[in-house]
Amino acid sequence: MSAIRREFVKTLFQKRTYIGWAGLFLVPFLITLAFRFSSGGPHGGGGPPDTGEQIFEQIRTNGMWVSLAALLALSTFLLPLLSSMSGSYTIAGEAETHTLRTMLMQPIRRGTFLMAKWFVANAYVAIGMIIMGVAALIAGGAVFGLHPITLFSSQTIGVGHALGLTVASYAFVMVAMITVVSLAVFFSTLTNSSLTAVAAALVLVIIMEALGAFTVFDFLKPYLFTSHFAAWTNLFRSPVVWGPIIKGLINFAVWIVGMTGLAYFRFRKKDILS
């Protein structure tokens, strides 16, 4: 616990921590203001609207949807970006500031040191998502009010039930972001440059998202963790469609264990030069 506490305190003294949290706080207000002062909305093709379009179409009638719109919009880039940054600074950040050797000279195992940093990196993202969710409820409630919502399957549920599903949705995306953090931590053990680790993790996420956008690569989708980012939308159906959610969680778990395990084995053998 002392290692985790020490790493968390270090995180609180870094300016980038508050820049990331401030961005997550402001985006829901920007989304709310955009819908409040615009007459149009997102338009799809001639077919039936997808779940994303349905979420954005209902914001003006119910502020509850702002938190889901923010989650849907930010889970494709900003949240992975912050997760990549958070994970990449774990080892590479210490190496480029020449403090890694000093940290490891203390009576602490490398595995414990790595996992403390991994935990704090994920805690940073989790706090940011809580800030985002609370900001979305404040913005949406203040402008459009918080009312019972109509699910994608046309049933209506109360505000309390909707809040519970929203929390579950945020928890699901948080597991997805733990996957990105674990990937970034692995790259962080391969280089002494945090920027290189950030770029490598984020580029891989973008490549996966690009592959998932083309039907020719459909055979890869079950294995790409980015393909499961939006599976939480199935919580807003009655009955809940659990298949995509469970498959997503299994996929995330495999990536988390795999990337964290590789990071541990790489860091345990890493030659600390500075």
Secondary structure, 3 states (H helix, E strand, C coil): CHHHHHHHHHHHCCHHHHHHHHHHHHHHHHHHHHHHCCCCCCCCCCCCCCHHHHHHHCHHHCCHHHHHHHHHHHCCCHHHHHHHHHHHCCCHHHHHCCCHHHHHCCCCCHHHHHHHHHHHHHHHHHHHHHHHHHHHHHHHHHHHCCCCEECCCCCEECHHHHHHHHHHHHHHHHHHHHHHHHHHHHHHCCCCCHHHHHHHHHHHHHHHHHHHCCHHHHHHHHHCHHHHCCHHHHHHCCCCCHHHHHHHHHHHHHHHHHHHHHHHHHHHCCCCCC
